[in-house]
Amino acid sequence: MTKQRNSEICVITGGASGIGEACAREMSARGLHVVIADIDPKGEEVAKSIGGYFSFLDVSEDKNVNACAAAIEKNLGPVKHLVNCAGVLQPPLSPETLPMDIWDNVVSVDQRGTYISSVTFAKYMIKRKEGTITNIASITANRSVPLHSYAPAKAAVVAITECLAAEWGPHGVRVNAVSPGHTLTPALESAIKSGKRDPILLSQNALGRMVEAEEVAKAVAFLISNDAAAITGVNLPVDCGWLVSTSWTTYGGLRKNGES
């Protein structure tokens, strides 16, 4: 790492792929100095491609999070923005067949990892009286779904966001969340093509398509910008209207063109 103290630094956990990578590319394009903090070494390649930096980070390990934050602050400069994208998924198994080691890992990374990362980087932001933290939650936090560890963990991320926004607002730190809908990442696209995921995901919402990772990144970019200076504690869905559509199945589903 080399020192860079004259521009805003944005740390993106889980920035090696998917939504995290899209966020890294979007923030870099907007002139921020991006640090991809990830357990996946692929993050180093992504960082090089955007002229950013890579730092190994396992958000489930407290000591690793503390060391990562301290190294970035010392070697690169003050972190102005943190985007918590690090997360793991789970198969849609019934509670009786969902192994507890999977349940524990999801909660450890998605919920606890978000909290620990937020607290660790916020300690520096609070001293400077400025900063933003944006957490990637999920629309599954708002509905009943067969994801018995992932959905509760993401619901906790929304609650964490609200609690920390109230706690740190007086210190000049804004905390918000973005809840993506079904997002067409390479991994999900491959699963659909292979038949492992139902292609109905492509159209089961008001706009009739899936979310692009870049669209989530643009929402994050707005929340960390000065255009959102009065916004804190919100959970912004980016879901192509999935949340407003699902309850319509009781009435036969969304109307098609020409129907009345």
Residue, then its C-alpha position, 0 to 999 in steps of 0.5 A: m500500500t502507498k499513502q493517499r491522503n488527498s482523496e476520499i477513500c471508500v472501503i468495500t467489503g466483499g468487493a471481489s465479485g457480484i454486487g460488491e464488485a459493481c460497487a467498487r467499479e462504480m465508486s472508482a468511476r466517480g473518482l473515489h479511491v477504492v479499497i476492496a476488502d475481501i477474503d477472495p483473492k480475486g479482489e486483488e485483480v479487480a482492484k488492479s483493474i480499477g486502480g484501487y487497492f486490495s486488503f485481505l479481510d475475513v469479516s467473521e474474525d474480529k482481530n482481522v477486521n481491526a487489523c485491516a481497518a488500522a492498516i488502511e487508515k495508517n497506510l492509505g489515509p482516512v476512510k470516508h465511506l464504508v460499504n458492507c457487501a461481504g455476505v454468503l448465501q444459503p440453499p432454500l432448505s427446510p428448517e429440519t434439513l438446514p445444517m446448523d453450521i450453514w445457519d451459523n456461517v450465514v449469521s456470522v458473516d452477513q449479520r455479525g460481520t456487518y456489525i463488526s465492520s461498521v463498528t470498527f471503521a466508525k471508530y475512526m469516522i467518529k473521531r473525524k466527525e464525518g463518514t458514511i456506512t452503507n449496508i447491503a441488506s436484502i428484500t428477503a428481510n421484508r417477506s417470508v421466504p424459505l431462507h431461514s438463516y439468510a432472511p433473519a440475518k438480513a432483517a438484522v442488518v436493517a435493524i443494525t442500520e437503524c440503530l447505528a444511524a441514531e447512535w452515530g448521527p450526532h457524530g456526523v456519520r450517516v448509516n443507510a442500507v440498500s436492499p437488492g432484489h433478485t440480482l443478475t450476478p454471474a453466479l445466479e445467471s449460471a444457476i438459472k441456465s443450469g436449471k438450479r434456480d427457477p427462471i421465474l425470478l426473471s419476471q416476478n416483479a412489477l418491471g418484469r426483469m431482474v435487477e442489474a448489479e450496477e443498479v444496486a451500485k448506483a443506489v449505494a453511490f447516491l446514499i454516500s454522496n452529498d446529494a443524500a446528506a440529509i438521509t440516514g437510517v433508511n433501507l432503500p429497496v432496489d428490487c424492480g418492484w418485487l416487494v409491491s408485486t408479491s401480494w398480488t398473487t392472491y388476486g391472480g398475479l399482476r395484470k398483463n398488457g391489455e388486461s383490465 
